[in-house]
Amino acid sequence: LSGINYYYDNGNGWTLIDSGASIEITDTTNAVYRFKAVNNAGTESYPSDSYHVMIDAKVPEITLTPEVTDVTPNPYKINISTEVGESGLREVTCNGQDITNEDSYTVSQNGTYVFTVVGKNGRVATKIFTVTNIDGDKPVLTVSSYGKTGEWTSGDVTIVLSATSNTGVTYYYDDGSGFKEMNGSVLNIAENCNKTYTFKAVNKAGVESDVSDGVAVMIDKSVPTDVTVTASCGEENVASGSLVRQDVTFTLSSSASSGVKYQYSLNGGEWTNIEGNTLTTNGSGAYNYKFRAVSGSGLVSDKSEFNVQVKIRLFGDVNDDGKVDSTDYNLIVYHSLGIETLTDDQLAAADLNGDGVVDLFDASVLDLVMAGKYKAGE
């Protein structure tokens, strides 16, 4: 009639149950509970039987610590640490594989790894670990070139590189002086150059590709120097504008990094290639030459001009009228008899037997020439 209060004891002394005749236990505990009733007069019931209450409300925790964080070509361990409640650990798995008794898990390739911890209280925790830093594959390098390679050019050469890799690569080039790191994947060569380039790619794990085949880059943007013309008749040099009595040989010189070849234009004609660096006139005539040099990269020098008049005297043409006849014969005879005196030029032409004297013996030789029985040099 006086009302009843209920109490519980979980080892810490009797405590009033505020909610009346029921108690809800939800927190983690491992205790023995007893109960009693007390009326308002202070009369107590006997304590109830003991009830062992074991509640583990903790959600498991898992900590994953990789032993390697930089890019590596090798497998590495992920260390595993778990924390569970009083009920203990039931199992740990990675991608479905039971690793309960292991304190680490070895990863050997990039991918997603799902770690699951299950406590004996049935609570579950999951953590996903993504591996992106394993790159043990050798990069496969591709080299593409734009512009002329393997031959002389006056233009730029651009080389573009690409490579397979899981983690990205750094590119290097070697122009004969050792490998140097590139700034990106494109190498533009714009200066004069005569080198062979090789390339390689290195991934972030330090794995190198094979070294590429050589790319020959031969750039010459310099115009050849003006052609220097040296003209000679035998051992005598000839100046432009001269009149000469025998064919003239021209010797040409110019320079360019890529080498030069020479061309000539005669009397306003088409440009013609010269074999080597010499050219010789062919008989009497007026020769108005223009010469130029062409570099191996196709650049052309300024033109150099040379004019020469070649008038080759016929053998026995004493008076230099372009024919051999009785007039030449009479001049030799008259000179031999003292009737007429020849000029130095005529004396040189009249000494047909080459003995240094103009006399009737030379007249005899000329007689044979006019009869077609003798030719110069016989």
C-alpha positions as CSV (number, residue, x, y, z in Angstrom):
1,L,0.0,0.0,0.0
2,S,2.9,2.3,0.8
3,G,4.6,1.8,-2.6
4,I,7.8,0.0,-3.6
5,N,11.2,1.1,-4.9
6,Y,13.6,-1.2,-6.8
7,Y,17.4,-1.3,-6.5
8,Y,20.2,-3.0,-8.3
9,D,23.8,-3.9,-7.4
10,N,26.4,-4.5,-10.0
11,G,29.3,-4.7,-7.6
12,N,29.3,-1.0,-6.8
13,G,26.7,-1.0,-4.1
14,W,22.9,-0.7,-4.2
15,T,21.5,1.9,-6.6
16,L,17.9,3.1,-7.0
17,I,16.3,2.3,-10.4
18,D,14.9,5.6,-11.4
19,S,12.8,4.2,-14.2
20,G,10.7,2.2,-11.8
21,A,10.5,-1.5,-12.2
22,S,12.8,-2.0,-15.2
23,I,16.4,-1.2,-16.2
24,E,17.9,-1.2,-19.7
25,I,21.7,-1.9,-19.9
26,T,23.2,-0.8,-23.3
27,D,26.8,0.3,-22.5
28,T,29.7,-2.0,-22.5
29,T,29.8,-3.9,-19.3
30,N,30.9,-7.2,-17.7
31,A,29.2,-7.3,-14.3
32,V,27.0,-9.4,-12.0
33,Y,23.6,-7.8,-11.2
34,R,21.4,-8.4,-8.2
35,F,18.0,-6.7,-7.4
36,K,15.9,-6.0,-4.4
37,A,12.6,-4.2,-3.5
38,V,12.1,-1.8,-0.7
39,N,8.7,-0.4,0.5
40,N,8.2,3.1,1.9
41,A,8.4,1.6,5.3
42,G,11.9,0.6,4.6
43,T,11.2,-3.1,4.6
44,E,13.5,-4.9,2.0
45,S,13.0,-8.0,0.1
46,Y,15.6,-10.7,-0.1
47,P,18.1,-9.9,-2.9
48,S,17.4,-11.7,-6.2
49,D,19.4,-14.3,-7.9
50,S,22.6,-12.9,-9.6
51,Y,22.6,-12.1,-13.3
52,H,25.9,-12.0,-15.2
53,V,25.5,-9.2,-17.8
54,M,28.2,-9.1,-20.6
55,I,27.8,-6.4,-23.2
56,D,30.5,-5.4,-25.7
57,A,29.3,-2.4,-27.6
58,K,32.6,-1.3,-29.1
59,V,32.9,-1.1,-32.9
60,P,36.3,-2.6,-33.9
61,E,39.0,-0.3,-35.2
62,I,41.7,-1.0,-37.8
63,T,44.9,1.0,-38.5
64,L,46.8,0.3,-41.7
65,T,50.4,1.6,-42.0
66,P,52.3,1.0,-45.3
67,E,56.0,0.4,-44.9
68,V,56.7,2.2,-48.2
69,T,55.0,5.4,-49.4
70,D,57.3,6.4,-52.3
71,V,57.0,4.8,-55.7
72,T,58.7,1.4,-55.7
73,P,59.3,-1.5,-58.1
74,N,59.0,-4.0,-55.3
75,P,56.2,-5.5,-53.1
76,Y,55.9,-4.1,-49.6
77,K,54.0,-4.8,-46.4
78,I,51.0,-3.0,-44.9
79,N,51.2,-3.3,-41.2
80,I,47.9,-4.1,-39.5
81,S,46.8,-3.0,-36.0
82,T,43.3,-3.7,-34.6
83,E,41.4,-2.6,-31.5
84,V,38.3,-4.6,-30.4
85,G,36.2,-4.7,-27.2
86,E,36.3,-7.2,-24.3
87,S,34.6,-9.8,-26.3
88,G,37.7,-10.1,-28.4
89,L,38.6,-10.5,-32.1
90,R,36.8,-13.0,-34.3
91,E,38.6,-12.5,-37.7
92,V,40.5,-10.2,-40.0
93,T,40.3,-10.5,-43.8
94,C,41.7,-8.7,-46.8
95,N,39.7,-9.0,-50.0
96,G,38.1,-12.1,-48.5
97,Q,41.4,-13.8,-47.5
98,D,41.6,-14.7,-43.8
99,I,44.6,-12.9,-42.2
100,T,43.5,-13.0,-38.6
101,N,46.8,-14.3,-37.3
102,E,48.9,-11.9,-39.4
103,D,50.2,-8.5,-38.3
104,S,50.8,-7.4,-41.9
105,Y,49.7,-8.0,-45.5
106,T,52.1,-7.9,-48.5
107,V,50.9,-6.1,-51.6
108,S,52.6,-6.7,-54.9
109,Q,50.5,-4.8,-57.4
110,N,48.5,-1.6,-57.6
111,G,44.8,-2.0,-56.7
112,T,42.2,-1.7,-54.1
113,Y,42.5,-3.7,-50.9
114,V,39.5,-4.1,-48.5
115,F,40.4,-4.9,-44.9
116,T,37.6,-6.2,-42.7
117,V,37.7,-6.7,-38.9
118,V,34.9,-8.7,-37.1
119,G,34.7,-8.7,-33.3
120,K,33.2,-11.5,-31.3
121,N,30.4,-9.1,-30.5
122,G,29.4,-9.3,-34.1
123,R,30.4,-5.7,-34.8
124,V,32.2,-5.1,-38.1
125,A,34.7,-2.4,-39.3
126,T,36.0,-2.0,-42.9
127,K,38.8,0.1,-44.3
128,I,39.8,0.4,-47.9
129,F,43.5,0.9,-48.8
130,T,44.3,1.9,-52.4
131,V,47.8,1.0,-53.7
132,T,49.1,3.2,-56.6
133,N,52.9,3.3,-55.9
134,I,54.1,0.0,-57.3
135,D,55.7,0.3,-60.7
136,G,58.1,-2.5,-61.5
137,D,57.4,-2.7,-65.2
138,K,60.0,-1.5,-67.6
139,P,58.7,1.6,-69.5
140,V,58.2,1.1,-73.3
141,L,59.6,4.2,-75.0
142,T,58.3,5.6,-78.3
143,V,60.3,8.3,-80.2
144,S,58.7,10.4,-82.9
145,S,60.7,13.0,-84.8
146,Y,59.3,15.9,-86.9
147,G,61.6,17.6,-89.4
148,K,64.4,16.1,-91.4
149,T,66.7,13.7,-89.5
150,G,69.6,11.6,-90.8
151,E,70.4,14.3,-93.4
152,W,71.3,18.0,-93.5
153,T,68.5,20.5,-93.1
154,S,68.2,24.2,-92.4
155,G,65.0,23.7,-90.4
156,D,64.2,22.9,-86.8
157,V,63.9,19.3,-85.6
158,T,61.3,18.4,-82.9
159,I,61.4,15.0,-81.1
160,V,58.4,13.9,-79.1
161,L,58.6,11.0,-76.6
162,S,56.0,8.8,-75.0
163,A,56.2,5.8,-72.7
164,T,54.0,3.3,-70.9
165,S,54.1,3.6,-67.1
166,N,51.8,3.1,-64.1
167,T,53.2,6.1,-62.2
168,G,54.6,8.5,-64.8
169,V,58.1,8.9,-66.2
170,T,60.9,11.3,-66.6
171,Y,62.6,11.5,-70.0
172,Y,66.4,11.9,-70.7
173,Y,68.4,12.6,-73.8
174,D,72.1,12.0,-74.6
175,D,73.7,14.0,-77.4
176,G,77.1,12.3,-76.9
177,S,77.9,14.0,-73.6
178,G,75.9,11.9,-71.2
179,F,72.2,11.7,-70.4
180,K,70.5,14.9,-69.3
181,E,67.0,15.3,-67.9
182,M,64.4,16.7,-70.2
183,N,61.8,19.3,-69.3
184,G,58.8,17.4,-70.3
185,S,58.5,15.0,-73.3
186,V,59.4,17.3,-76.2
187,L,62.9,18.3,-77.3
188,N,63.1,21.1,-79.9
189,I,66.5,21.5,-81.6
190,A,66.8,24.8,-83.4
191,E,70.5,25.6,-83.4
192,N,73.2,24.4,-85.8
193,C,73.9,20.8,-84.8
194,N,75.5,17.6,-86.0
195,K,74.8,15.1,-83.3
196,T,73.2,11.8,-82.7
197,Y,70.6,11.8,-79.9
198,T,69.5,8.8,-77.9
199,F,66.7,8.7,-75.3
200,K,65.4,6.8,-72.3
201,A,62.5,7.0,-69.9
202,V,62.7,6.3,-66.2
203,N,59.6,5.7,-64.1
204,K,59.1,7.0,-60.6
205,A,60.3,3.7,-59.2
206,G,63.6,4.2,-61.0
207,V,63.0,1.5,-63.6
208,E,64.6,2.5,-66.9
209,S,63.4,1.8,-70.4
210,D,65.7,0.5,-73.1
211,V,67.8,3.2,-74.7
212,S,66.3,4.3,-78.0
213,D,68.0,4.0,-81.4
214,G,70.0,7.0,-82.3
215,V,68.4,10.0,-84.1
216,A,70.9,11.9,-86.3
217,V,70.2,15.6,-86.1
218,M,72.1,17.7,-88.7
219,I,71.1,21.3,-88.8
220,D,73.0,24.0,-90.7
221,K,71.3,27.4,-90.9
222,S,74.4,29.3,-92.0
223,V,74.6,30.5,-95.6
224,P,77.9,29.3,-97.3
225,T,80.6,31.9,-97.5
226,D,80.9,33.7,-100.9
227,V,82.8,31.7,-103.5
228,T,86.4,32.7,-103.9
229,V,87.4,32.2,-107.6
230,T,91.1,31.6,-108.6
231,A,91.7,31.4,-112.4
232,S,94.9,30.2,-114.0
233,C,96.4,29.4,-117.3
234,G,99.1,26.9,-116.6
235,E,101.1,28.4,-113.7
236,E,100.0,31.9,-114.3
237,N,97.0,33.5,-112.5
238,V,94.4,35.2,-114.6
239,A,92.4,38.3,-113.6
240,S,88.7,38.7,-114.4
241,G,88.4,40.6,-117.7
242,S,91.6,39.2,-119.2
243,L,92.2,38.0,-122.7
244,V,94.2,34.8,-122.7
245,R,95.7,32.5,-125.3
246,Q,94.8,29.1,-123.7
247,D,92.0,27.6,-121.7
248,V,91.5,28.8,-118.2
249,T,91.0,26.6,-115.1
250,F,88.9,28.0,-112.3
251,T,89.4,26.7,-108.7
252,L,86.6,27.5,-106.3
253,S,86.4,27.7,-102.5
254,S,83.7,28.2,-100.0
255,S,82.7,26.8,-96.6
256,A,79.7,25.6,-94.6
257,S,79.2,23.3,-91.7
258,S,77.3,20.9,-93.9
259,G,79.8,21.1,-96.7
260,V,79.3,22.7,-100.1
261,K,78.9,21.8,-103.7
262,Y,79.5,24.4,-106.5
263,Q,77.3,25.5,-109.5
264,Y,78.0,27.7,-112.4
265,S,75.9,29.7,-114.9
266,L,77.6,30.5,-118.3
267,N,76.5,33.5,-120.3
268,G,73.2,33.7,-118.5
269,G,72.4,30.0,-118.8
270,E,70.9,27.6,-116.3
271,W,72.7,26.7,-113.1
272,T,74.8,23.6,-113.5
273,N,76.5,21.4,-110.9
274,I,80.2,21.2,-110.9
275,E,81.9,17.9,-110.1
276,G,84.4,18.9,-107.4
277,N,85.7,22.4,-107.2
278,T,87.4,23.1,-110.6
279,L,86.1,24.0,-114.0
280,T,88.0,24.6,-117.3
281,T,86.9,26.6,-120.4
282,N,86.6,24.7,-123.6
283,G,88.3,26.6,-126.5
284,S,88.1,30.1,-127.7
285,G,85.2,32.3,-126.8
286,A,83.8,34.8,-124.4
287,Y,83.1,33.3,-121.0
288,N,80.9,35.2,-118.5
289,Y,80.7,32.9,-115.5
290,K,78.6,33.2,-112.3
291,F,79.5,30.8,-109.5
292,R,77.7,30.0,-106.3
293,A,78.0,27.5,-103.4
294,V,75.1,25.3,-102.1
295,S,75.4,24.0,-98.6
296,G,74.4,20.4,-97.6
297,S,71.3,21.9,-96.0
298,G,70.3,23.6,-99.3
299,L,71.3,27.2,-98.5
300,V,72.8,29.2,-101.4
301,S,75.7,31.7,-101.2
302,D,75.8,35.0,-103.1
303,K,77.0,34.9,-106.7
304,S,80.6,35.5,-107.7
305,E,81.3,36.6,-111.3
306,F,84.3,36.1,-113.5
307,N,84.7,37.2,-117.2
308,V,87.5,36.0,-119.5
309,Q,88.1,36.1,-123.2
310,V,89.9,33.0,-124.5
311,K,91.5,33.3,-128.0
312,I,93.6,30.3,-128.7
313,R,96.0,30.9,-131.7
314,L,96.2,28.2,-134.3
315,F,99.5,26.5,-134.8
316,G,101.3,28.5,-137.4
317,D,98.9,31.5,-137.4
318,V,101.7,34.1,-137.2
319,N,99.6,37.1,-138.0
320,D,96.8,35.9,-135.6
321,D,94.0,36.2,-138.2
322,G,92.4,32.9,-137.2
323,K,93.7,30.9,-140.2
324,V,97.0,29.4,-141.4
325,D,97.9,30.3,-145.0
326,S,100.5,31.7,-147.3
327,T,100.5,35.1,-145.5
328,D,101.9,33.4,-142.4
329,Y,104.4,31.5,-144.5
330,N,105.6,34.7,-146.2
331,L,106.1,36.4,-142.8
332,I,108.4,33.6,-141.6
333,V,110.4,33.7,-144.9
334,Y,110.7,37.5,-145.0
335,H,111.8,37.5,-141.3
336,S,114.4,34.8,-142.0
337,L,115.8,36.8,-145.0
338,G,115.8,40.0,-143.0
339,I,113.2,41.6,-145.1
340,E,110.6,42.0,-142.3
341,T,110.9,42.1,-138.6
342,L,108.3,40.2,-136.5
343,T,106.9,41.3,-133.1
344,D,107.6,39.3,-130.0
345,D,104.1,37.8,-130.2
346,Q,104.6,36.9,-133.8
347,L,108.0,35.4,-133.1
348,A,106.5,33.1,-130.5
349,A,103.9,32.0,-133.0
350,A,106.4,31.5,-135.8
351,D,108.9,29.3,-133.9
352,L,107.1,26.2,-135.0
353,N,109.9,23.7,-134.3
354,G,110.5,25.2,-130.9
355,D,114.2,25.7,-131.2
356,G,114.1,29.4,-130.2
357,V,114.9,30.7,-133.6
358,V,112.6,31.7,-136.4
359,D,114.2,30.6,-139.7
360,L,113.5,28.8,-142.9
361,F,113.2,25.5,-141.0
362,D,110.0,26.9,-139.4
363,A,108.8,27.9,-142.9
364,S,109.3,24.2,-144.0
365,V,107.2,23.1,-141.0
366,L,104.5,25.6,-141.9
367,D,104.5,24.3,-145.5
368,L,103.8,20.8,-144.2
369,V,101.0,22.1,-141.9
370,M,99.3,23.9,-144.8
371,A,99.6,20.6,-146.8
372,G,98.0,18.7,-144.0
373,K,101.0,16.6,-143.4
374,Y,101.9,17.9,-140.0
375,K,100.1,18.7,-136.8
376,A,101.3,20.5,-133.7
377,G,103.0,18.2,-131.2
378,E,104.2,15.7,-133.9
